[in-house]
Amino acid sequence: MPKVKTNSAAKKRFKLTGTGKIKRKHAFHSHILTKKTTKQKRNLVHDTTVNKSDENRIKALLNV
C-alpha cells in the first residue's frame, strides 16, 4: 500500500495547535499596504484559528 501524501500547499499554510485546532495567517498583509491603515495592518499580523466548518477539509489535506 502506498503512503498517503500530505498536500504541499496546506502544510506551508497551516499548523496544528496542541489542542488539535488549526492555526492560520491572515490574508491581505503581503503587498499594497500603503492604502491600508496602521490599525488594519497591525490586526493582520496575529495568527488566528481556522473556522470550525473548514477544519475537517484542512485536516484531510494535512492527513491528521
C-alpha positions, 0 to 999 in steps of 0.5 A: 500500500502506498503512503498517503501524501500530505498536500504541499500547499496546506502544510506551508499554510497551516499548523496544528495547535496542541489542542488539535485546532488549526492555526492560520495567517491572515490574508491581505498583509503581503503587498499594497499596504500603503492604502491600508491603515496602521490599525488594519495592518497591525490586526493582520499580523496575529495568527488566528484559528481556522473556522470550525466548518473548514477544519475537517477539509484542512485536516484531510489535506494535512492527513491528521 
